[in-house]
Amino acid sequence: MKPNNCSPPRKMALSPNTTTCLLLLATLLSFFVSLTTSASDPEELVNELLSLQSQSKTGVIHLDDNSISRFLTSTKTPRPYSLLIFFDATHLHDKHELRLQYLHDEFSLVASSFILNNPDKSSASYAKLFFCDVEFKESESSFSLFGVDAVPNIRLVGPNVKNPKDSDEVEQGDVPGTAELMSDFVESSIKVSVGPIHRPPFLSTKQLGLLFVVFSIWTPFMVKKVLTGQTLLHDPKIWLGGALFVYFFSVSGSMHNIIRKIPMFLADPNDPSNLVFFYPGAAMQLGTEGFAIGFLYTIVGLLLAFMTHALVTVKNVAAQRLIMVGSLVVSFWAVNKVIYLDNWKTGYGVHAFWPSSWK
């Protein structure tokens, strides 16, 4: 019996189309690897940051989650640059006590001044400092990556920082409030000179020119009115109104309210639909309380001025006495209300002292 005719297995030959596809795939893969390598190249990253910086009007680079990963977490250390990042939250800009908008403007001023004062430091080998900002709603992952849970917050990411949580942090209570203080913080932290802060002028050249033209036209008319005594400063009513304003401003504590940013009223913690205008306790004084006291004091002052300057000219003695008694009653009522409010807030009683011989 003849053995079966078994021939050895043959090798499968590649068709020309298959060979072409493999070559194309290998080319694409090598091209992708080259792109990845060039993207992580430090010099390329610095050039890209310089390009983004030049596109920003203030010199502050806006970052998001992807750019944070590109310039920080996916790069090898040491990096040839440092990033000073301002963590912002636009939905909290209406919270004036945070001063987010003001701090961001000052931060931008430091960035623009740094670029203006360092025009020759464009070499890729130079350890760059770039000013960046991150917005909360756009980059919540970046906030979590840095461990930022409160604003305002400024982080300095040095060249050797691997974990963003290890970056230098300016505590919320110590965030500088001016561009000059921010500049000092940068210079003391990374030994890079920011230089003088270039603040924009209060008025532009065109505005100054317009004011000069208006002043030149207005000056002859003003000189004429001054010589003839027809200005507002010659009107007794203006001086009277100004004196009343200064008096009320003084006795109502308005300057204290402005400096301490005291609110006029607060929401009742037990019932948010109600408003609290008078707050118990001497540690807190609302603006409405100061205005109420100022109003009462102003009434007493006006009645006193009326009795000493106007009432004495009345010739009818009975009318004088009636008006004087009414003024004294109203003044007594106003002072009594002031004392009552003081007793209610401080807990200390104020009472009349009678000599012992009268008892």
CORFENBEL-V659339 format. One record per helix or strand of 2 or more residues. SS is the DSSP state (alpha for helix, beta for strand). FROM is the first residue (numbers start at 1). TO is the last residue. If there is no record, write none. Layout:
SS FROM TO
SS FROM TO
This chain:
alpha 16 39
alpha 42 55
beta 60 63
alpha 65 73
beta 81 88
alpha 90 92
alpha 100 117
beta 128 135
alpha 140 146
beta 153 157
alpha 164 166
beta 168 170
alpha 172 174
alpha 179 190
alpha 205 228
alpha 232 234
alpha 236 251
alpha 254 260
beta 266 267
beta 275 276
alpha 287 309
alpha 311 313
alpha 317 346
alpha 356 358
